[in-house]
């Protein structure tokens, strides 16, 4: 442990790598608290089967969120007008786990008359 702490204090690259990993986990926790808003992100049951169902449903919803966000990011990044705006550091910082466009209050607005744009078909 002492050797690791010495390396951590000496190596800026290691500090940045660990910080990036922590940011990813913080983002996951933030998304989970938005998705599971009604219970404050907590599992409200002591029953094992209900806890398991809660976690599995949360994973499905988070995966769906990441999928839709990935499609949105791909669509934005495919635009030639935006190709030179992002620096390599900006691109490294991109993550499909964002949730500012979600309404965490149980309100869902769906337009059933239109489809999600998935980009060009091949």
Secondary structure, DSSP 8 states (H G I E B T S, - for coil): -HHHHHHHHH-HHHHHHHHHHHHHHHHHHHHHHHHTGGGTT------HHHHHHHHHHHHHHHHHHHHHHHHHHHHHHT-GGGTTTS-HHHHHT--S---TT--TTS-----TTS--------
